[in-house]
Amino acid sequence: MTRLQSLRRFVGHAVIVLTFVSLLATSAMATHLRGGTITWKETSTSGSAFTIQFTFQYSQRWTYPNAPGSCGAAPSCPAVNSSVNLASISGNGTFTFGDGSASVTPTGTVTSVNQAEDWYTATFTFSHTYLSGGPYTAYFFGSNRISTLKLGHDQPEYISALVANYANGAPVASVPAFVAVPLLPTTSFNLGTAVTDIDPNVHLNFRLATFVEMYGPSNISGITSVPCPSGITYTPGAQPPGFSISAAGVVTWDTTKIQPAINGAGNCNFGAPLAGDLWATQVIVEARESSSGVLKASIPIDLILKFVTPVGALPTLTLTPAGPQTVQTGTPVSFTATGNSSNAGAKITLNAGVPVGATASNLNASLTPPVQSTFNWTPTALQTGTFVITYVATDNNFQQATASETIIVANPPTASCSAPINVQYGQTGTLSAFVFDPNNEPLTVLWTVDGNTVQTNSNVVAFPNKATVNLIQNYGAVGTHAHLDPKVEEIVCRRLQLEPDQLSTQIIQRDRHAEFSATLALIASSIDRWATEFRHLQRTEVGELEEYFSPGQKGSSAMPHKRNPITGERLSGLARVIRGNAVAALENVALWHERDISHSSVERIILPDSCTLLDYMLGRLAKLVEGFVIYPDRMEENLAMSKGLYFSQSILLELTRRGMERKAAYEAVQKAAMATWKSNSDFLHEVRKIPEIAKVIPEAELAKLCSVEQHFRHVDETFRRLGLTEEMRNAECGSRNEKSD
């Protein structure tokens, strides 16, 4: 894993706005487990052995083991940042690593408390070394799920993750223990936004847990099924009726399938779904290799769903800054959470899970919105890694919104270099660097010369001792690389912003020079094309535009009346020179043994000349166009000379669109056109006299078809394709009209 990958555990600023509801404790809750999740990362390897750091988040009733809602002696009602032992709070629950080693009951820290809803979350972080690659199923097993569940009540809780020797670790989830679901015939929410894995080699796949994955194998749990309320066995497995999840994590629940759920001997008697009903579910998130689909890791999300009838608008929750934030140990970090509601008379209560040593203001207090909480924390040297701080905003209708801030705490690696060395020409020299990573993660070391990377050392293990990496380089003469490492050639080329030739002899093949010269010739020919058109439009017989002719300028020494297009003529002439140079460049391609230097004398002339001439031509062309004098009246006169004959195609196409056979339409339009040529009348007048046309196209439509506007209706689109806006065109026209005046 590289230094960049050491930050892989991004959860990002994934803001989930779901509806949550208060789960008020009642005396019926004899049991207390409320779900959780497991994630893991690899911290070190040694041969086939590898060490995994687990993070287990576990939720349960806050007042346990006292009566619901009643605080007493420890371990009931623990405070945030207080220590708790897994065995004492989970009904003798244990965590098992899956490799045959002994189970553990680690000590963790309370990271979130919700007094109003009587639950809290504790986070347990602990490590285990596996002796071979696996995979293994690590799991928590405890007793029991809460007794008010519609399905799976009073049954054991089993939460497992697939663990293997995989440097990039597992995905990370940040999901509250309770998710309130709107009571609708079909309801949906996106669980995928609460899970992330920035490992570039995998994609996430969501699926529902099987019965064994949710309740445990029979040799561990002692059960093979759970009963319906009617007492019959619930054969579909662990999930609620009608409940499904897509591969991308979108949950869909068809609640109409709950009441008629039938299994084996009869109806389950779940009854019609009601607000307040509780259902347990578990989702498995798989990290699969993108190229092959091979499963690399998986984590569970075990939570409780509660039906709720939405009231008014949902509350909102905003984190500033949005995150993620990256800091070093010993550096303060902070952000603010603001809960709000647009409902009249609303109250907002904020809750959050925080790391050890952090503080958050205004928690567990019902206040008039907007309500703001400030998070402050200075992570210690032992608190490296990714931390997800989840805030919950609850209104007085028990509707909630959540938002998560990710903070990455890292100790940066260090590097030092050996003393300078002196190397003789053509000899090999070795440079050394000494690197160290306090986070015990593999490093990537980049060697650069003048800002250009010349060597990369990947997966350098630099803990617990410094690692030494070397750059070995040969320095020689330019030629066939017999005495010079190609990397040196690359360094020089990069410094000059060039690319090294893939294969060369004593010279670089001249086809690329010929291509360059041909490109210059093509550009010059385009300028020639424009200049030729402009010169034609300036002819006395056409006279639609002309080059700007300044007062006192002379057009001809012999004929004072002439105003020759001298710039256009000059551009056309110079284009011929550049085209001729391109022919010389093509002659340079074929050389004796691909290495003689007969091309050199030619290129010393044609390359600088062609570049200089083309630069001059582009500048003169721009000045020529900017100074044009336009004669719109003459354009109209020239159009009028054809007496509207250019409208013949418009009439022909309209006749065929209206159903006339094309041959007949062509003959009718041609008859009008020939009559126009022989008479002094215009084309429209002659068209009106053709019965075959008049009976098909109404008089008013004929006038429209013979209008110049017919040809200008798409001109704006043409200008748009050229990148010319209406404002730009108007400005250009105004500038040229001033010169014309």
C-alpha positions in Angstrom: 0.0 0.0 0.0 1.5 3.4 -1.0 1.5 6.6 1.0 -1.5 7.8 -0.9 -3.3 4.5 -0.2 -2.6 5.0 3.5 -5.5 7.5 3.4 -7.7 4.9 1.7 -10.3 4.7 4.5 -12.3 7.7 3.2 -15.9 7.6 4.1 -16.1 11.1 2.6 -18.7 13.6 3.5 -21.5 11.2 2.8 -24.6 13.0 4.1 -27.5 10.7 4.5 -30.9 12.2 5.1 -33.1 9.4 6.2 -36.1 9.5 8.6 -35.3 8.2 12.0 -37.6 7.9 14.9 -37.2 7.8 18.7 -37.2 4.3 20.0 -38.6 5.0 23.5 -37.7 2.3 25.9 -40.6 0.3 27.4 -40.8 -2.2 30.1 -41.4 -4.9 27.4 -37.7 -4.7 26.4 -36.1 -7.4 28.4 -33.2 -7.7 25.9 -30.9 -5.0 24.7 -28.8 -5.7 21.6 -29.3 -3.2 18.8 -26.9 -4.2 16.0 -23.5 -2.9 14.8 -20.8 -3.2 12.1 -17.2 -4.5 11.8 -14.4 -3.2 9.6 -10.7 -4.0 9.5 -7.3 -3.0 8.0 -4.0 -4.7 7.6 -1.3 -3.1 9.7 1.8 -5.4 9.1 2.9 -8.6 7.4 5.8 -10.9 8.1 6.2 -13.8 5.7 2.8 -15.5 5.5 1.6 -14.0 8.8 -0.3 -10.7 8.8 -1.8 -8.5 11.5 -5.3 -7.1 11.3 -6.7 -4.1 13.3 -10.4 -4.6 13.9 -12.9 -1.8 14.6 -16.2 -3.1 16.0 -19.1 -0.7 16.6 -21.7 -2.1 18.9 -25.1 -0.5 20.0 -27.3 -1.4 22.9 -29.7 0.0 25.5 -28.1 2.8 27.5 -29.8 2.0 30.8 -29.0 -1.8 30.6 -28.8 -3.8 32.9 -31.2 -1.6 34.9 -34.9 -1.2 34.0 -35.5 0.7 30.8 -35.2 4.5 31.4 -33.6 4.1 34.8 -29.9 4.8 35.4 -28.1 3.2 38.3 -24.7 1.8 39.1 -22.2 1.0 36.3 -22.3 -0.3 33.7 -25.7 1.3 33.1 -25.8 4.8 31.5 -22.1 5.2 30.6 -20.9 8.6 29.6 -19.2 9.5 26.3 -15.5 8.6 26.4 -16.0 6.2 29.3 -14.5 2.7 29.0 -16.8 -0.4 28.7 -16.0 -4.1 28.5 -17.7 -6.1 25.8 -18.5 -9.1 28.0 -20.1 -7.0 30.8 -22.4 -5.0 28.5 -23.4 -7.5 25.8 -24.8 -10.4 27.7 -21.5 -12.3 27.7 -20.9 -11.5 24.1 -17.5 -12.4 22.6 -15.5 -11.6 19.5 -13.9 -14.6 17.6 -11.2 -14.3 15.0 -12.1 -17.5 13.0 -8.6 -19.1 13.0 -9.1 -21.4 16.0 -7.6 -18.9 18.5 -9.3 -18.0 21.7 -12.3 -15.5 21.7 -11.8 -12.1 23.2 -13.9 -9.6 25.2 -12.0 -6.3 24.5 -12.5 -3.0 26.3 -13.8 -0.1 24.2 -14.9 3.4 24.5 -18.4 4.9 24.4 -18.5 7.2 21.3 -22.1 8.2 21.2 -25.1 8.5 23.7 -28.7 9.2 22.9 -30.4 9.7 26.2 -33.9 10.4 24.8 -33.9 7.2 22.9 -32.1 5.2 25.6 -29.2 3.8 23.5 -25.5 4.2 23.0 -22.7 3.1 20.7 -19.3 1.8 21.8 -16.3 1.4 19.6 -13.8 -1.4 20.2 -10.4 -1.3 18.5 -8.1 -4.4 18.8 -5.6 -6.4 16.8 -4.9 -10.0 15.9 -2.1 -11.7 14.0 -3.1 -14.5 11.6 -0.4 -17.0 10.7 -1.5 -17.7 7.1 -3.4 -15.9 4.4 -6.9 -17.1 5.0 -9.7 -16.1 4.3 -11.2 -16.2 7.8 -14.7 -15.3 9.2 -14.3 -13.1 12.2 -17.5 -12.6 14.2 -19.2 -11.2 17.3 -21.8 -13.4 19.0 -24.0 -12.1 21.8 -27.4 -12.4 23.4 -30.0 -11.2 22.7 -31.9 -9.1 20.2 -34.6 -6.9 21.6 -37.9 -8.6 22.4 -40.2 -6.1 20.6 -39.0 -7.1 17.1 -41.6 -8.4 14.7 -39.2 -11.1 13.6 -36.1 -12.5 15.4 -37.0 -11.2 18.8 -35.1 -12.6 21.8 -32.8 -14.4 19.3 -28.9 -14.2 19.4 -27.1 -11.6 17.4 -24.3 -12.7 15.0 -22.2 -10.1 13.1 -19.4 -11.4 10.9 -16.7 -10.1 8.5 -14.6 -11.8 5.9 -10.9 -11.2 6.6 -7.9 -12.0 4.4 -4.2 -11.0 3.8 -5.2 -7.9 1.7 -3.2 -4.7 2.1 -6.1 -2.4 1.2 -8.4 -3.7 3.9 -12.2 -3.7 4.1 -14.9 -1.1 3.3 -16.1 1.2 6.1 -19.7 1.8 7.1 -21.2 4.6 9.2 -24.8 3.7 9.8 -26.9 4.5 12.9 -28.4 1.6 14.9 -31.9 2.6 14.0 -33.4 3.6 10.6 -36.9 4.9 10.5 -38.8 3.9 7.4 -41.8 5.9 6.1 -44.9 3.7 6.3 -45.9 3.6 2.6 -47.0 0.7 0.3 -43.5 0.8 -1.2 -40.7 2.7 0.4 -37.0 3.1 -0.5 -33.8 4.5 0.8 -30.1 4.4 -0.2 -27.8 2.5 2.2 -25.0 2.7 -0.4 -24.2 6.3 0.5 -23.3 5.2 4.0 -20.5 2.9 2.9 -17.2 3.6 1.1 -14.0 2.0 0.0 -11.6 4.1 -2.0 -9.5 1.0 -2.9 -9.2 1.5 -6.7 -9.0 -2.2 -7.3 -12.4 -3.2 -6.1 -16.1 -2.3 -6.5 -18.8 -2.7 -3.7 -21.6 -5.2 -4.0 -24.6 -5.1 -1.5 -26.7 -8.1 -0.7 -29.0 -9.3 2.1 -27.5 -11.5 4.8 -28.5 -15.1 4.9 -30.1 -16.7 8.0 -26.7 -18.1 9.1 -25.0 -14.8 8.6 -27.6 -13.0 10.7 -28.1 -15.5 13.5 -25.0 -17.6 13.3 -24.3 -21.3 12.4 -26.4 -23.8 14.4 -23.3 -25.1 16.2 -22.8 -21.6 17.6 -26.3 -20.2 17.9 -28.2 -23.5 18.5 -31.0 -22.4 16.2 -31.9 -23.1 12.6 -35.0 -20.9 12.2 -37.0 -18.1 13.9 -40.7 -18.3 14.6 -43.5 -16.1 13.2 -45.9 -14.5 15.7 -48.3 -17.3 15.0 -45.6 -19.8 16.1 -45.0 -21.4 12.8 -41.4 -21.5 11.4 -40.4 -18.5 9.2 -38.9 -20.4 6.3 -37.8 -17.5 3.9 -34.9 -16.8 6.3 -33.8 -13.8 8.2 -35.2 -10.8 6.3 -38.6 -9.1 6.5 -41.3 -10.0 3.9 -41.0 -7.8 0.8 -37.6 -6.4 1.8 -34.8 -6.3 -0.9 -31.6 -4.4 -1.7 -29.9 -3.7 -5.1 -26.2 -4.4 -5.8 -25.6 -0.6 -5.5 -27.2 -0.5 -2.0 -30.7 0.9 -2.8 -33.2 -0.6 -0.4 -36.8 -1.3 -1.6 -39.5 -2.5 0.8 -42.9 -3.7 -0.5 -44.8 -3.5 2.8 -47.9 -4.9 1.2 -46.3 -8.3 1.4 -46.1 -8.3 5.2 -49.7 -9.0 6.2 -50.2 -12.0 3.8 -46.9 -13.6 4.5 -47.5 -17.3 4.6 -45.0 -20.0 5.5 -45.4 -23.7 5.6 -48.5 -24.5 7.8 -50.2 -21.1 7.5 -50.1 -17.3 7.9 -47.4 -15.7 10.0 -49.9 -13.3 11.6 -47.5 -10.4 11.2 -50.7 -8.2 10.8 -51.0 -5.0 8.8 -47.8 -2.9 9.2 -48.3 -0.1 11.8 -46.2 2.9 12.9 -43.8 1.8 15.6 -43.3 -1.8 14.3 -39.7 -2.9 14.6 -37.8 -5.2 12.2 -34.2 -6.4 12.3 -32.2 -6.7 9.1 -28.6 -7.3 8.2 -26.8 -6.3 4.9 -23.5 -7.7 3.7 -21.2 -5.3 1.8 -18.7 -7.1 -0.4 -15.5 -5.7 -1.9 -14.9 -7.5 -5.1 -11.9 -7.1 -7.4 -13.1 -5.1 -10.4 -11.2 -7.1 -13.0 -12.1 -10.6 -11.9 -15.0 -10.3 -9.4 -13.0 -12.2 -6.8 -14.2 -11.5 -3.2 -11.5 -9.6 -1.3 -13.3 -8.6 1.9 -16.8 -8.2 3.3 -18.4 -6.4 6.3 -21.8 -6.5 7.9 -24.4 -3.8 8.7 -26.8 -5.0 11.3 -29.6 -2.5 12.2 -33.2 -2.1 13.3 -35.9 -0.6 11.0 -38.9 1.1 12.5 -42.0 2.2 10.6 -42.9 5.9 11.1 -45.6 8.2 9.8 -43.8 11.4 8.5 -45.0 14.7 10.1 -44.2 17.9 8.3 -40.8 18.5 6.9 -37.7 16.5 7.8 -35.0 18.2 9.9 -31.7 19.2 8.1 -28.1 18.8 9.3 -25.1 20.7 7.8 -21.4 20.2 8.6 -18.9 23.0 8.1 -16.4 22.4 6.6 -17.9 19.5 4.8 -14.8 17.3 5.0 -13.0 15.0 4.8 -10.2 16.7 6.8 -6.6 15.4 7.0 -4.4 16.4 10.0 -1.2 15.3 11.7 -1.1 14.1 15.2 -0.9 16.9 17.7 -2.8 19.3 15.4 -6.2 20.6 16.5 -9.1 19.9 14.2 -12.7 21.3 14.4 -16.0 21.6 12.6 -19.5 22.7 13.3 -22.8 20.9 12.9 -26.0 22.9 12.5 -29.4 21.3 12.9 -32.5 23.0 11.6 -36.2 22.5 11.0 -38.9 24.5 9.0 -41.7 23.0 11.1 -43.6 25.5 13.3 -42.7 25.1 17.0 -40.0 22.6 16.3 -37.2 21.6 18.7 -33.9 20.0 17.7 -31.7 17.7 19.7 -28.2 17.0 18.5 -26.2 13.8 19.2 -22.8 12.6 18.0 -20.3 9.9 18.3 -16.8 11.4 19.1 -13.3 9.9 19.4 -11.5 9.6 22.8 -10.4 13.1 23.9 -12.7 15.0 21.7 -15.5 17.4 22.8 -18.8 18.4 21.2 -21.1 21.1 22.6 -24.9 21.3 22.8 -25.5 17.5 22.8 -28.6 15.9 24.2 -30.4 19.2 24.7 -33.8 20.0 23.1 -33.4 23.5 21.7 -35.1 25.9 19.3 -33.5 25.7 15.9 -31.1 26.4 14.4 -29.0 24.5 16.9 -25.2 24.5 16.5 -22.6 22.1 17.9 -18.9 22.6 17.8 -16.5 19.6 17.6 -12.9 20.0 18.8 -10.2 17.5 18.9 -6.4 17.2 19.1 -5.5 13.6 18.1 -2.6 12.1 20.0 0.3 10.1 18.5 -1.6 6.9 19.2 -4.7 8.1 17.3 -3.8 7.6 13.7 -6.1 6.4 11.0 -9.6 7.3 9.8 -12.2 8.5 12.2 -15.9 9.1 11.2 -17.9 11.4 13.4 -21.6 11.0 12.9 -24.1 13.7 14.0 -27.8 13.1 14.4 -30.4 15.8 14.5 -33.8 14.8 16.0 -36.9 17.0 16.0 -39.8 16.9 18.4 -41.7 14.6 16.0 -38.8 12.1 16.4 -37.8 12.6 12.8 -34.0 12.6 12.2 -31.3 13.5 9.8 -27.6 12.4 10.0 -24.3 13.6 8.6 -20.8 12.3 8.9 -17.5 14.0 8.9 -14.3 12.0 8.1 -11.0 13.0 9.7 -7.8 11.3 8.6 -5.0 11.5 11.2 -1.6 10.6 9.9 2.1 10.7 10.9 4.0 11.7 7.7 6.9 9.5 6.6 10.4 10.9 6.8 13.3 10.8 4.2 16.9 11.8 4.3 19.6 11.5 1.6 23.2 10.5 1.5 26.1 13.0 1.0 26.7 14.3 -2.6 28.8 12.0 -4.8 31.3 12.7 -7.6 31.1 10.4 -10.6 33.5 10.4 -13.6 32.2 10.5 -17.1 31.0 7.1 -18.3 31.0 5.6 -14.8 28.2 4.3 -12.6 27.2 6.1 -9.4 24.9 5.2 -6.6 22.7 7.6 -4.6 21.1 6.4 -1.4 18.0 7.6 0.5 16.8 6.6 4.0 13.0 6.5 4.6 10.9 5.7 7.6 7.1 5.4 8.1 5.8 5.6 11.7 2.4 4.3 10.5 3.9 1.0 9.5 2.6 1.2 5.9 4.5 0.5 2.7 5.9 3.6 1.0 6.4 4.7 -2.6 9.7 6.6 -3.1 10.0 8.8 -6.2 13.4 9.9 -7.5 13.3 13.1 -9.5 15.9 15.1 -11.5 15.0 18.7 -12.3 11.4 17.9 -11.3 11.2 14.8 -13.6 10.7 11.4 -12.1 13.5 9.0 -13.2 12.9 6.1 -10.8 10.1 4.7 -8.6 10.5 2.3 -5.7 7.2 0.8 -4.7 6.1 -1.1 -1.5 9.1 -0.1 0.5 8.8 -1.5 4.1 10.2 1.2 6.4 9.1 0.1 9.9 10.2 -0.5 12.6 13.6 0.4 11.1 14.6 2.8 8.4 14.8 1.4 4.9 17.5 2.2 2.3 16.7 2.7 -1.3 19.2 3.4 -4.1 19.4 5.1 -7.5 22.1 3.6 -9.7 22.8 5.6 -12.9 25.3 5.3 -15.8 26.6 8.5 -17.4 27.9 8.3 -21.0 28.0 9.9 -24.5 25.0 10.5 -26.8 24.6 7.8 -29.4 23.2 4.3 -29.4 22.9 4.1 -25.6 26.1 2.0 -25.5 27.6 4.4 -23.1 24.5 6.3 -21.9 21.4 5.0 -20.0 18.2 6.0 -22.0 16.9 7.5 -18.8 19.4 10.3 -19.1 18.1 11.0 -22.6 14.6 11.2 -21.1 15.7 13.7 -18.5 17.2 16.0 -21.0 14.2 15.8 -23.3 11.8 16.5 -20.5 13.8 19.5 -19.4 13.6 20.8 -23.0 9.9 19.8 -23.1 10.6 17.3 -25.9 9.9 13.6 -26.3 12.8 11.1 -26.9 12.7 9.4 -30.3 11.6 5.8 -30.1 14.2 4.6 -32.6 16.8 6.8 -34.3 20.1 6.4 -36.2 22.7 9.1 -36.4 19.8 11.4 -37.3 16.1 11.5 -36.6 14.0 10.3 -39.6 12.9 13.3 -41.6 9.3 12.2 -42.3 8.2 14.2 -39.2 9.9 17.3 -40.5 8.1 16.8 -43.8 4.8 16.5 -42.0 5.5 19.8 -40.2 6.4 21.5 -43.5 3.3 20.1 -45.1 1.1 21.4 -42.2 2.6 24.9 -42.7 1.8 24.6 -46.5 -1.8 23.6 -45.7 -2.3 26.6 -43.5 -0.8 28.8 -46.1 -3.1 27.3 -48.8 -6.1 28.1 -46.7 -4.9 31.7 -46.4 -4.5 31.7 -50.2 -8.0 30.4 -50.6 -9.4 33.3 -48.6 -7.2 35.9 -50.3 -8.3 34.6 -53.7 -12.0 35.0 -52.8 -11.4 38.5 -51.4 -9.6 39.6 -54.6 -12.5 38.3 -56.7 -15.0 40.2 -54.6 -13.0 43.4 -55.2 -13.2 43.1 -59.0 -15.0 46.0 -60.7 -17.6 43.6 -62.0 -18.4 42.3 -58.5 -17.5 45.2 -56.2 -19.0 43.8 -53.0 -16.0 44.5 -50.8 -12.5 45.9 -51.0 -9.3 46.2 -49.0 -9.1 49.3 -47.0 -7.5 52.1 -49.1 -6.2 55.0 -46.9 -6.3 58.6 -48.0 -3.3 59.4 -50.2 -2.5 55.8 -50.9 -1.5 54.9 -54.5 -2.8 51.9 -56.3 -0.9 52.2 -59.6 1.9 54.5 -60.6 0.5 54.7 -64.2 -3.3 54.7 -63.6 -4.4 56.9 -60.7 -7.9 55.4 -60.6 -6.8 51.9 -59.6 -7.2 50.5 -56.0 -5.4 47.1 -56.3 -5.9 44.3 -53.7 -2.2 44.3 -52.9 -2.4 42.5 -49.6 -4.5 39.6 -51.0 -2.1 39.3 -54.0 0.9 39.2 -51.6 -0.7 36.5 -49.5 -1.4 34.3 -52.5 2.2 34.7 -53.7 3.8 33.8 -50.4 1.6 30.7 -50.1 3.3 29.4 -53.3 6.7 29.8 -51.6 5.6 27.8 -48.5 4.1 25.1 -50.7 7.4 24.9 -52.6 9.3 24.5 -49.3 7.0 21.6 -48.4 8.1 19.8 -51.6 11.8 20.3 -50.6 10.9 18.8 -47.2 9.4 15.7 -48.8 12.6 15.3 -50.9 14.6 15.2 -47.6 12.8 12.0 -46.4 14.8 9.5 -48.4 18.5 9.5 -47.2 21.4 7.2 -47.9 21.4 4.4 -45.3 18.9 6.7 -43.4 21.8 8.7 -42.0 23.4 11.1 -44.6 23.0 14.8 -43.9 22.0 16.2 -47.3 18.8 17.3 -45.7 20.6 19.7 -43.4 21.4 22.5 -45.9 17.8 22.4 -47.1 16.2 22.6 -43.7 18.4 25.5 -42.6 16.6 27.6 -45.3 13.1 26.1 -45.6 12.2 25.7 -41.9 12.9 29.2 -40.6 11.6 30.8 -43.9 8.3 28.9 -43.8 7.7 29.6 -40.1 8.6 33.3 -40.5 6.5 33.7 -43.7 3.4 31.9 -42.2 3.6 34.1 -39.1 3.7 37.2 -41.3 0.8 35.9 -43.4 -1.4 35.2 -40.4 -0.8 38.7 -39.1 -1.5 40.4 -42.5 -4.7 38.3 -43.0 -6.1 39.4 -39.7 -5.3 43.1 -40.5 -6.8 42.6 -44.0 -10.1 41.3 -42.6 -10.4 43.9 -39.9 -10.0 46.7 -42.5 -12.5 45.4 -45.1 -14.9 48.0 -46.6 -18.2 46.3 -47.3 -20.8 47.3 -49.9 -24.2 45.7 -48.9 -26.1 47.7 -51.6 -23.9 46.2 -54.3 -24.5 42.7 -52.9 -28.3 43.4 -53.3 -27.7 44.7 -56.9 -25.8 41.5 -57.8 -28.5 39.3 -56.3 -31.1 41.3 -58.3 -29.3 40.6 -61.5 -30.5 37.0 -61.4 -34.1 38.2 -61.1 -34.8 35.7 -58.3 -33.9 32.6 -60.3 -32.0 31.2 -57.2 -35.4 30.6 -55.6 -36.1 27.8 -58.1 -35.0 25.0 -55.7 -37.2 26.3 -52.9 -40.2 26.1 -55.3 -39.2 22.6 -56.6 -38.8 21.1 -53.1 -42.1 22.6 -51.8 -44.0 21.1 -54.8 -42.6 17.7 -54.0 -43.4 18.1 -50.3 -47.0 18.8 -51.3 -47.3 15.6 -53.3 -46.4 16.6 -56.9 -44.3 14.0 -58.8 -40.7 15.3 -59.0 -40.4 15.2 -62.8 -43.6 17.2 -63.2 -42.5 19.7 -60.5 -39.1 20.1 -62.2 -40.6 20.8 -65.6 -43.1 23.3 -64.2 -40.4 25.3 -62.3 -38.0 25.1 -65.4 -40.8 26.6 -67.5 -41.0 29.6 -65.2 -37.2 29.9 -65.1 -36.7 29.9 -68.9 -39.4 32.5 -69.2 -37.6 34.7 -66.7 -34.4 34.5 -68.7 -36.1 35.7 -71.8 -38.2 38.5 -70.2 -37.7 41.5 -68.0 -39.9 40.2 -65.2 -38.7 38.4 -62.1 -38.9 34.7 -61.3 -41.8 35.1 -58.8 -43.9 36.8 -61.5 -43.4 34.0 -63.9 -44.0 31.3 -61.3 -47.5 32.7 -60.6 -48.3 32.3 -64.3 -47.7 28.5 -64.2 -51.0 26.7 -63.4 -49.4 23.5 -62.2 -47.6 25.6 -59.5 -50.4 28.0 -58.6 -52.9 25.2 -57.9 -50.5 23.5 -55.5 -48.8 26.4 -53.6 -50.9 29.3 -52.3 -50.0 32.9 -53.3 -48.8 33.9 -49.9 -46.6 30.8 -49.6 -45.0 31.5 -52.9 -44.0 34.9 -51.7 -42.4 33.4 -48.6 -40.5 30.8 -50.7 -39.1 33.6 -52.9 -37.8 35.7 -50.0 -34.1 36.1 -49.1 -35.1 35.4 -45.5 -35.6 31.7 -46.5 -31.8 31.5 -46.9 -30.9 33.3 -43.7 -33.1 31.5 -41.2 -30.2 29.3 -40.0 -27.5 31.8 -40.1 -27.4 32.2 -36.3 -26.6 28.5 -36.0 -23.7 28.9 -38.5 -22.3 31.7 -36.4 -22.8 29.7 -33.2 -20.7 26.9 -34.6 -18.0 29.4 -35.3 -18.1 30.5 -31.7 -19.5 34.0 -32.7 -22.2 35.4 -30.3 -24.7 37.9 -31.4 -23.0 40.6 -29.4 -19.7 39.8 -31.1 -21.3 40.0 -34.6 -23.0 43.3 -33.9 -19.8 44.7 -32.6 -17.9 43.6 -35.7 -20.6 44.9 -38.0 -20.7 48.3 -36.2 -16.9 48.6 -36.5 -16.9 47.8 -40.2 -19.9 50.1 -41.0 -18.0 53.0 -39.4 -15.1 52.4 -41.8 -17.5 52.1 -44.7 -19.0 55.5 -43.8 
